[in-house]
Amino acid sequence: MKLTGISYHIFKEITNNFSQKIGHGGYGEVFKGVYNGKDVAVKKLYDMRGLDDNLFKNELNSLMRVHHKNIVQLLGYCYEISHEYVHQNGELFFVRTDHRVLCFEYLHGGSLDKHLYGMMIFELDHIIVTTK
């Protein structure tokens, strides 16, 4: 697949409104989806102060340059701004939300950190067993 801009409403559709959470990190949550008939991992970044346009652009540019057989590929992205009316305490507010989303190839069988952690436990068990 070629890297492409994907609208936020498409990400909502392919993840069934971000319903199947498969992970999280300091900058966002990861959801499983299906895009063009293939499983994908969709990282929805938190709307947080400090994650400005330049940081997102730099991260996106870095991810676009990475190509290795052992690293999942970036397939698409979204950066949209929406404005919604929100009722709070009887008043109506206009709220701005930045939607930043990254779409990656899906790694079947879990994430790399889980595989490495499992290998570490096996090696520790093996060391304990062999030292008795």
HUFENQUI-V847351 format. One record per pair of residues at least 24 apart in sequence whose C-alpha atoms are under 7 Angstrom apart, sorted by the first residue. I is the first residue (numbers start at 1). GAP is how many residues later the second one is. If there is no record, write none. Layout:
BEGIN
[[I;GAP] [I;GAP]]
END
This chain:
BEGIN
[[1;74] [2;73] [3;71] [3;72] [3;73] [4;71] [4;72] [4;73] [5;71] [5;72] [5;73] [6;70] [6;71] [6;72] [7;71] [8;70] [8;72] [39;67] [40;63] [40;64] [40;65] [40;66] [41;62] [41;63] [41;64] [41;65] [42;59] [42;60] [42;61] [42;62] [43;58] [43;59] [43;60] [44;56] [44;57] [44;58] [45;55] [45;56] [47;51] [72;32] [72;33] [73;31] [73;32] [74;29] [74;30] [74;31] [75;28] [75;29] [75;30] [76;26] [76;27] [77;24] [77;25] [77;26] [78;24]]
END
